[in-house]
Amino acid sequence: MVSLSKLPHEPPSSPGQNVSVPQPAVSPPQAADDIEMPLPSSPQTFFLGSLLTLAVLAAVHAASSIILPVVLAFVLQLILQPAVHLLDRIGLPRAIGALLAILVVVGALVGFVAALSLPAATWAEKLPEGLPRLETHLVVLKRPIEALQKVIQQAEHVADAPDRKGAIVSVRRDLGLTGALFAGTRAVIDGLFTTVLVLYFLLVAGDIFLRRIVEVLPNFRDKRQAVDISQQVEADISAYLLTITAMNAAVGIATAVAMYFCGLGDPLLWGAAAFLLNYVPILGPLLGTVMFLLAGMLSFDSLWWALLPPALYFGIHLVEGETLTPLLLARRFTLNPVLVILSLVFWFWMWGVPGAILAVPMLAILKIVSDRVRPLKALGHILEG
């Protein structure tokens, strides 16, 4: 109940005096700029945006041999840019600093591959000898595998027709293993050369693209937003990649030590494999578990002893993936795990293994940009974990 004594008293109005009756305050309608996460109000905007997205993805898929090295160069630039800035501060020219940083990365990659070539060749020689042991361990799965082979053979007989695709397959088979390896090696070398070339000029140019964008933008608010997005992307993605690299190195070292003590042999090879596979979230550790299971079956006679390498690897990944890495990255990255899986599958289909490695950094960049651009805030909210 409202007390009457608390109501304001008004003097009585004289006859003929106009009395203004107070109207209830009506709040003005909320402006469009005040909406926190605006959604497209016109169906045409939604459909045009969808068509533009599909067109961009089709162009990315068609020109993957050019776009993939460029995207990889941009991601590597985020890692190497702080080192080039540091060399620039101590008086080393940017051109020499960028060249030095790239030479260090390329030298480390070449040394890494050279160190693993001998153990990989040794395991390739052991493979024919270990196949009988592998068949012994997998005798339980022999009948299901034979049934699956019969189904596949029947499907091949049904689908066997002289079409154009079959002719292409036969031509590719005529090339042989050497031709296929040569074509694959040439594609990898071309991609690496393009990546190194673009990366060098990106490091030398520095912030020139950001300066030009800031100069073109019309008002101070847009200029400040562009600088904020650029700095946030560089800081977060650099921190993410450096943290993941450090954690992957720790996983590789722990895996190498574990494989050495369990007697698997060639611990450097298994540590390097664990290091590389950990760059692909979820799918990489699953593939690593299967790889260590096969390696254990090829190396040990006892089935229980053969299960020890995958169990150790899975335990190491469980400690790293479920405790250490989330603890270090939870403040910077909270991505939707379902969208992470879909991104991994999609970019693996688009670009193969490099696409799976780049899937999470690209998704994180999209979230950072969406959180800071008002029309895209709804997308950033969906991407959030």
Secondary structure, 3 states (H helix, E strand, C coil): CCCHHHCCCCCCCCCCCCCCCCCCCCCCCCCHHHCCCCCCCCHHHHHHHHHHHHHHHHHHHHCHHHHHHHHHHHHHHHHHHHHHHHHHHCCCCHHHHHHHHHHHHHHHHHHHHHHHHHHHHHHHHHHHHHHHHHHHHCHHHHHHHHHHHHHHHHHHHHHCCCCHHHHHHHHHHHHHHHHHHHHHHHHHHHHHHHHHHHHHHHHHHCCHHHHHHHHHCCCHHHHHHHHHHHHHHHHHHHHHHHHHHHHHHHHHHHHHHHHHHCCCCCHHHHHHHHHHHCCCCCHHHHHHHHHHHHHHHHHCCCHHHHCHHHHHHHHHHHHHHHHHHHHHHCCCCCECHHHHHHHHHHHHHHHCHHHHHHHHHHHHHHHHHHHHCHHHHHHHHHHEC
